[in-house]
Amino acid sequence: MNGVALSSMTQALPEIVLAVGAMGLLMLGAYRERSTQVVNLGAIMLLVAAGLIALSIPNGRIFGGSFIVDDFARYLKILVYIGSGAAIVLSLDYLAAEKQEKFEYPILILLSTVGMGMLISAGDLIALYLGLELMSLALYVVAASNRDSVQSTEAGLKYFVLGALSSGMLLYGCSLIYGFTGNVSFVGIAKASGQGGLGLTFGLVFLFAGFCFKVSAVPFHMWTPDVYEGAPTPVTAFFAAAPKIAAMAIFARATISAFPAITLQWQQIVVFVSIASMALGAFAAIGQHNIKRLMAYSSIGHMGFALVGLAAGTAEGIQGVLVYMAIYLAMTVGTFAVILSMRRSEGMVEEISDLAGLARTNPPLAFFLALLLFSLAGIPPLAGFFAKYYVFLGAIKAGLYGLAVIGVLASVVGAYYYLLIVKTMYFDEPAKNFKPVPFELKAMLGIAGLFNLLYFVYPAPLITAAGIAAKSLF
């Protein structure tokens, strides 16, 4: 390989570091069997990859345009690496307490994150599919990582079967798009898609079906509640954060880059999916008693809100999506830090009723959970309010007034079940105490909580970064 080719590979350096690091950790785990050391090194590698993206990786295209590094990719990769690293940190105490300290766990997260990086940077349909499968195969395994639990095994199997179905639909959509445009690259598809055609529209529908499954948007959301409930809680935290961001990234890139000539056609699909997801997320969560299932429906609703920005199809709308995903990451990590703190002497508990009277037994934990729930509900001046504000603003400026109104109404309905948890914590008779909260969970909860509380003081860096990233797509 000549010097020019080697220097061009620097665009993929974070993915190379993570892939080689995962292989090294596999050897370390196999020969030394120190799972704690492997877990810690996995989190450090993700931090190094985020640093490389932020500081030294130049923009450019490699592998004939299949792998793109632009401001959009840089922004979302940093979010994904933060989300994956946070999931590893959240799992430290859980894995030790549950005697599930398997060295393969952080390695699978690293390999999945490599797939997410590939997915975010995909410049054609082949790279898109390779990234999606690399991300998904590791996710199927970690969902079923607790082999002693029937629920975990069932969650992994359901996710695998439905994931395989969605991958098949996405691949069929890719083949139709290639057949009718004669191109696999997004640039080539954009040039050819101006002619339109029924075949291309069918291909687009199947492609979107695959994307909707990965972001758990209606009508391909059916796996989410069961997998969230059945998977080990740190794995659920991982599912709720990093893979959603990567899937939303390729949803936006493929849609904006490959199909600008048929915006009206894909806009109708995204508007429908967005409304259905917001409505289901708002109403289906009301009757839930398990907090992980409630977070699953909450996640479906939040993906619906994020898609409001994508439906606008403008730089402002995409900027709203990017701001939304960053704030959603902080809200999700903080909330799962509290869920992982719900441990008594007999083990983990997951029922909302177990939070009864938490304000009297552990006031700081109750305060931070209430803060995050208010943010998830979109109550000002917390960060969640601004997340919704930016996507609704993008929709209004694009003339999608009905979508924005439905979004506001769904947000009001959704606030009910978040406030119900706050009422349980502050007004119900106290339940049995939880065990002391481990340091790493306190740290993650503190960072996420303070970000949500103080975001309004200085929002400019995030908004500016999201704006620059969004403009690089257009």
C-alpha positions in Angstrom: 0.0 0.0 0.0 1.6 3.3 -1.0 2.0 6.4 1.2 -1.0 8.2 -0.4 -3.3 5.3 0.3 -2.0 5.1 3.9 -2.5 8.8 4.5 -6.1 8.6 3.1 -6.9 5.9 5.6 -6.7 8.4 8.5 -10.4 9.2 7.8 -11.2 5.8 9.2 -8.7 5.9 12.1 -11.3 5.9 14.9 -13.0 2.8 13.5 -9.5 1.1 12.9 -8.5 1.9 16.5 -11.8 0.4 17.9 -11.6 -2.7 15.7 -7.9 -3.4 16.5 -8.6 -2.5 20.1 -11.5 -5.0 20.3 -9.2 -7.7 18.9 -6.5 -6.9 21.4 -9.1 -7.0 24.3 -10.3 -10.3 23.0 -6.8 -11.7 23.3 -6.4 -10.1 26.8 -9.7 -11.5 28.0 -9.0 -15.0 26.7 -5.5 -15.3 28.2 -5.8 -13.3 31.4 -9.6 -13.5 32.2 -9.6 -10.1 33.9 -13.0 -8.9 32.8 -12.9 -5.7 34.9 -9.7 -4.6 33.2 -11.2 -5.3 29.8 -14.3 -3.3 30.6 -12.2 -0.3 31.7 -10.0 -0.5 28.7 -13.1 -0.6 26.4 -14.4 2.7 27.9 -11.0 4.3 27.4 -10.8 3.2 23.8 -14.1 4.9 23.1 -12.9 8.0 24.7 -9.7 7.9 22.5 -11.9 7.4 19.4 -14.0 10.4 20.3 -10.9 12.5 20.8 -9.5 11.5 17.4 -12.7 12.5 15.7 -12.9 15.8 17.6 -9.2 16.8 17.2 -7.4 15.3 14.3 -9.4 13.5 11.6 -9.7 15.5 8.4 -12.8 15.6 6.3 -12.8 13.6 3.1 -14.0 10.5 1.3 -12.2 7.1 1.0 -13.0 3.7 -0.7 -14.3 5.5 -3.8 -16.7 7.7 -1.8 -18.2 4.8 0.2 -16.9 6.2 3.5 -17.5 9.9 4.1 -16.1 12.0 6.9 -17.8 15.4 7.1 -19.0 17.6 9.9 -22.3 15.6 10.0 -20.4 12.3 10.6 -18.0 13.9 13.1 -20.8 15.3 15.2 -22.8 12.1 15.3 -19.8 9.8 15.8 -18.8 11.8 18.9 -22.4 11.3 20.3 -22.3 7.6 19.5 -18.9 7.1 21.2 -20.1 9.0 24.3 -23.3 6.9 24.4 -21.3 3.6 24.0 -18.8 4.7 26.7 -21.6 5.7 29.0 -23.2 2.3 28.6 -20.0 0.6 29.6 -19.5 2.8 32.7 -23.2 2.3 33.7 -22.6 -1.5 33.6 -19.6 -1.7 35.9 -21.5 -2.2 39.2 -24.4 -4.2 37.6 -22.1 -6.8 36.1 -20.2 -7.3 39.4 -23.4 -7.5 41.5 -25.2 -9.9 39.0 -22.0 -12.0 38.6 -22.2 -11.4 34.8 -18.6 -10.1 34.4 -17.9 -11.5 31.0 -14.9 -10.0 29.1 -16.8 -10.3 25.8 -19.4 -7.7 26.9 -17.3 -4.5 26.2 -15.7 -6.2 23.1 -19.2 -6.7 21.6 -20.1 -3.0 22.4 -16.8 -1.9 20.7 -17.5 -4.0 17.6 -21.1 -2.7 17.4 -19.8 0.8 17.7 -17.4 0.2 14.8 -20.5 -0.7 12.8 -22.2 2.5 13.9 -19.2 4.5 12.7 -19.4 2.8 9.3 -23.1 3.4 9.2 -22.9 7.1 10.0 -20.2 7.6 7.3 -21.8 5.4 4.6 -21.8 7.0 1.2 -23.5 4.2 -0.7 -26.0 1.4 -0.2 -23.3 -1.3 0.2 -21.5 0.6 3.0 -24.8 1.3 4.6 -25.7 -2.4 4.7 -22.3 -3.5 6.0 -22.4 -0.9 8.8 -25.9 -1.9 9.7 -25.2 -5.6 10.0 -21.9 -5.1 11.9 -23.8 -2.9 14.4 -26.8 -5.3 14.6 -25.0 -8.7 15.0 -23.3 -7.6 18.1 -26.5 -6.1 19.5 -28.3 -9.5 19.1 -25.7 -11.2 21.2 -25.5 -8.6 24.0 -29.4 -8.6 24.3 -29.1 -12.3 25.2 -25.9 -12.0 27.2 -27.5 -13.2 30.5 -27.7 -16.8 29.6 -29.2 -17.7 33.0 -32.3 -15.5 32.3 -35.1 -16.8 30.2 -36.2 -13.2 29.6 -32.8 -12.2 28.3 -32.6 -15.2 26.0 -36.1 -14.5 24.7 -35.2 -10.8 24.1 -32.2 -11.7 22.1 -34.1 -14.2 20.0 -37.0 -11.8 19.3 -34.6 -9.1 18.4 -32.6 -11.4 16.1 -35.7 -12.8 14.2 -37.3 -9.4 13.7 -33.9 -7.8 13.0 -33.2 -10.3 10.3 -36.6 -9.6 8.8 -36.0 -5.9 8.7 -32.5 -6.4 7.2 -34.1 -8.4 4.5 -36.6 -5.7 3.7 -33.9 -3.0 3.7 -31.7 -5.1 1.4 -34.7 -5.7 -1.0 -35.3 -1.9 -1.0 -31.6 -1.4 -1.8 -31.8 -3.8 -4.7 -34.9 -2.1 -6.1 -33.2 1.3 -5.8 -30.1 0.0 -7.6 -32.2 -1.7 -10.3 -34.1 1.5 -11.1 -31.3 4.0 -10.9 -28.3 1.9 -11.9 -26.3 3.3 -8.9 -25.4 2.3 -5.4 -23.7 5.6 -4.4 -26.0 8.3 -2.8 -24.6 10.9 -5.3 -25.4 8.7 -8.3 -28.9 7.8 -6.9 -29.6 11.5 -6.4 -28.8 12.3 -10.1 -30.9 9.4 -11.3 -33.8 9.7 -9.0 -35.1 12.9 -10.7 -36.9 10.7 -13.2 -38.9 9.2 -10.3 -40.9 6.1 -11.0 -43.1 3.6 -9.1 -40.2 1.1 -8.7 -38.0 3.7 -7.0 -40.8 4.6 -4.6 -41.3 0.9 -3.7 -37.5 0.7 -3.1 -37.7 3.8 -0.9 -40.6 2.3 1.2 -38.6 -0.9 1.8 -35.5 1.1 2.7 -37.4 3.2 5.1 -38.9 0.0 6.7 -35.4 -1.1 7.6 -34.5 2.4 9.0 -37.8 2.5 11.0 -37.0 -0.8 12.6 -33.6 0.4 13.8 -34.9 3.6 15.3 -38.0 1.7 16.7 -40.5 3.9 14.9 -44.1 2.8 14.2 -45.1 0.5 12.6 -41.8 -1.4 13.1 -41.5 -0.8 16.8 -42.9 -4.1 18.0 -39.6 -5.5 19.3 -38.8 -2.5 21.5 -40.9 -3.1 24.7 -40.0 -6.8 25.0 -36.3 -6.4 24.2 -36.0 -3.4 26.6 -37.6 -5.3 29.4 -35.9 -8.6 28.8 -32.3 -7.5 28.1 -30.0 -6.8 31.1 -30.5 -3.2 32.2 -27.1 -1.8 31.1 -27.7 -3.4 27.6 -31.1 -1.7 27.5 -29.4 1.6 28.3 -27.0 1.0 25.4 -29.9 0.1 23.0 -31.7 3.3 24.0 -28.7 5.6 23.3 -26.0 4.8 20.7 -27.7 2.6 18.1 -30.7 5.0 17.9 -28.3 7.9 17.2 -26.5 5.9 14.4 -29.7 4.7 12.8 -31.2 8.3 12.9 -27.9 9.5 11.3 -28.2 7.2 8.3 -31.9 7.8 8.0 -31.1 11.5 7.6 -28.0 11.1 5.4 -29.6 8.6 3.0 -32.8 10.6 2.7 -31.3 14.0 2.2 -28.3 12.9 0.1 -29.8 10.3 -2.1 -33.4 11.4 -2.7 -33.5 15.3 -2.9 -35.4 15.1 -6.2 -38.4 13.1 -4.7 -38.6 15.0 -1.4 -42.5 15.2 -1.6 -42.7 11.4 -1.8 -40.4 10.5 1.1 -41.7 13.5 3.2 -45.2 11.9 3.2 -43.8 8.6 4.6 -41.7 10.4 7.3 -44.7 12.5 8.4 -46.9 9.4 8.8 -44.2 7.5 10.7 -43.5 10.6 12.9 -47.2 11.1 13.8 -47.8 7.4 14.5 -44.7 7.1 16.7 -45.5 10.2 18.7 -49.1 9.0 19.2 -48.2 5.5 20.2 -45.4 6.7 22.5 -47.8 9.1 24.2 -50.7 6.7 24.8 -49.2 3.2 25.1 -46.9 4.2 27.9 -49.7 5.3 30.2 -50.7 1.8 31.4 -47.1 0.5 31.9 -46.0 -0.7 35.4 -42.4 -1.7 34.5 -40.1 1.3 34.1 -38.0 -0.3 31.4 -41.1 -1.0 29.3 -42.2 2.6 29.9 -38.8 3.8 28.7 -39.3 1.7 25.6 -42.5 3.5 24.7 -41.0 6.8 25.7 -38.1 6.0 23.2 -40.6 5.3 20.4 -42.3 8.7 21.1 -39.0 10.5 21.1 -37.9 9.0 17.8 -41.2 10.3 16.5 -40.3 13.9 17.7 -36.9 13.6 16.1 -38.4 12.6 12.8 -40.5 15.8 12.8 -37.2 17.6 12.0 -36.3 15.2 9.3 -39.8 15.6 7.7 -39.0 19.2 7.2 -36.2 18.2 4.8 -34.3 21.4 5.4 -31.0 22.3 7.0 -32.9 23.8 9.9 -34.9 20.7 10.3 -31.8 18.5 10.3 -30.1 20.9 12.8 -33.2 20.3 15.1 -32.7 16.5 14.7 -29.0 16.7 15.7 -29.7 18.9 18.7 -32.6 16.5 19.7 -30.3 13.4 19.6 -27.6 15.0 21.7 -30.2 16.1 24.4 -32.0 12.7 24.1 -28.7 11.0 24.8 -28.2 13.0 28.0 -31.7 12.4 29.2 -31.6 8.6 28.5 -28.2 8.0 30.1 -29.3 9.9 33.3 -32.6 8.1 33.5 -31.0 4.6 33.1 -28.4 5.6 35.8 -31.4 5.9 38.2 -33.0 2.6 37.0 -29.7 0.9 37.6 -29.7 2.3 41.1 -33.0 0.5 41.9 -31.3 -2.3 43.8 -32.3 -3.9 47.1 -30.7 -6.7 49.1 -32.7 -9.2 47.1 -31.7 -7.8 43.8 -32.7 -5.4 41.0 -36.3 -4.1 40.9 -38.0 -2.6 37.9 -41.6 -1.7 38.9 -42.6 2.0 39.0 -44.3 1.3 42.4 -40.8 0.5 43.8 -40.0 4.2 43.5 -42.8 5.1 46.0 -41.7 7.7 48.6 -38.1 8.0 47.1 -38.1 11.7 47.9 -38.1 10.8 51.6 -35.7 7.8 51.5 -33.2 9.3 49.0 -34.0 13.0 48.2 -31.0 13.6 45.8 -31.9 10.5 43.6 -35.6 11.6 43.5 -34.6 15.1 42.6 -32.5 14.1 39.7 -35.0 11.6 38.4 -37.8 14.2 38.6 -35.5 16.6 36.8 -34.9 14.1 34.0 -38.5 13.2 33.7 -39.5 16.8 33.4 -36.9 17.2 30.7 -38.2 14.1 28.8 -41.7 15.6 29.1 -40.3 18.8 27.5 -41.0 21.2 30.3 -39.1 24.5 30.2 -36.4 25.6 30.9 -34.9 22.1 30.8 -33.0 20.8 27.9 -35.8 18.6 26.7 -38.0 21.6 26.0 -35.4 23.1 23.7 -34.9 19.7 21.9 -38.6 19.8 20.9 -38.6 23.5 20.2 -35.9 23.1 17.5 -37.6 20.2 15.7 -41.0 22.0 15.8 -39.4 25.2 14.6 -37.9 23.4 11.6 -41.3 21.8 10.8 -43.1 25.2 11.0 -40.6 26.9 8.8 -41.1 24.1 6.2 -44.9 24.7 6.3 -45.7 21.5 8.2 -48.0 23.2 10.7 -50.3 20.2 11.3 -47.3 18.0 12.2 -46.0 20.6 14.7 -49.4 20.9 16.3 -49.8 17.1 16.6 -46.3 17.0 18.1 -47.2 19.5 20.8 -50.4 17.6 21.7 -48.6 14.3 21.9 -46.0 16.0 24.1 -48.8 17.1 26.5 -50.3 13.6 26.6 -46.8 12.1 27.2 -46.2 14.4 30.1 -48.9 12.5 32.1 -46.9 9.3 32.6 -43.7 11.2 33.4 -45.6 13.2 36.1 -47.2 10.1 37.4 -43.7 8.8 38.4 -42.9 12.1 40.0 -46.2 11.8 42.0 -45.2 8.3 43.1 -41.8 9.5 44.3 -43.1 12.6 46.2 -46.5 11.7 47.4 -46.8 8.0 47.9 -45.9 6.1 51.1 -42.2 5.1 51.1 -41.3 1.7 49.8 -38.3 -0.3 51.1 -34.9 1.6 50.8 -32.6 1.0 47.8 -29.0 0.0 48.4 -26.4 2.9 48.3 -25.8 4.2 44.8 -22.4 3.3 43.4 -20.0 6.1 42.5 -20.0 5.6 38.7 -23.9 5.8 38.6 -23.8 9.0 40.8 -21.2 10.5 38.4 -23.3 9.7 35.3 -26.5 10.9 36.9 -24.8 14.1 38.0 -23.4 14.9 34.6 -26.6 14.1 32.7 -28.8 15.9 35.3 -26.7 19.1 35.4 -26.5 19.2 31.6 -30.3 19.1 31.4 -30.7 21.7 34.2 -28.1 24.2 33.0 -28.4 23.7 29.2 -30.4 26.9 28.8 -27.6 29.0 30.4 -25.2 28.5 27.4 -26.8 26.5 24.5 -24.7 28.1 21.8 -21.9 25.5 21.4 -24.3 22.6 20.8 -26.6 24.6 18.5 -23.6 25.9 16.5 -22.0 22.4 16.1 -25.4 21.0 15.0 -25.9 23.8 12.5 -22.5 23.2 10.9 -23.1 19.5 10.8 -26.5 19.9 9.2 -25.2 22.3 6.5 -22.6 19.7 5.5 -25.4 17.4 4.2 -26.8 20.0 1.8 
